[in-house]
């Protein structure tokens, strides 16, 4: 996913229904027609998970980045063959899980993505969340298969260079804290450069092991730590 800094990020906050129009523009600018979420899908996510949908905006209201999440159990994750299965909007139920699934991360500004995670980590600690799973494209897979026709997508997914994933998209998420590569899923979503494969990743929320303590700490105190928390991922 290539990103260019276009505007200074002026505001990061939880999303609301009034943001949908700007979010649709962001989706259409970043994804193909069969990949971009519709206005109805975006509105449904915000309505179902209002404290798990975050956006970064320029001063003129243009959406620079968005992150949509939902609670998920390990059982649901393992039973899901495709991204659509994982991303399905249901009535929220936190029982039995401290894990989130990242439905989508869209951006036209790299610094806005960092700002979103810095914003969310204090809320994640207060909410008792431990980790976030997501399915990532592998944008270099098709080119790699051309040179390695006998190689498997799983072996490509796990290849590293200088201690980081070989694939540029996996390396991008690695630098955002998604350092555990769990599983290669064929037919995960339509993405020609990835040969429709997805990599299931896990990111641990920094300092989440102290969840009982963080629930007692005032949110403004945690917010003062947000830049330090991001450096810990």
Helices and strands as residue ranges (DSSP letters): E 9-14, G 17-19, H 20-30, H 39-48, E 53-58, E 63-71, H 74-79, H 83-87, E 99-107, H 110-127, E 131-136, H 141-147, H 153-158, E 160-161, E 164-165, H 168-175, E 180-185, G 192-194, E 198-204, G 208-210, H 211-214, H 219-224, H 226-232
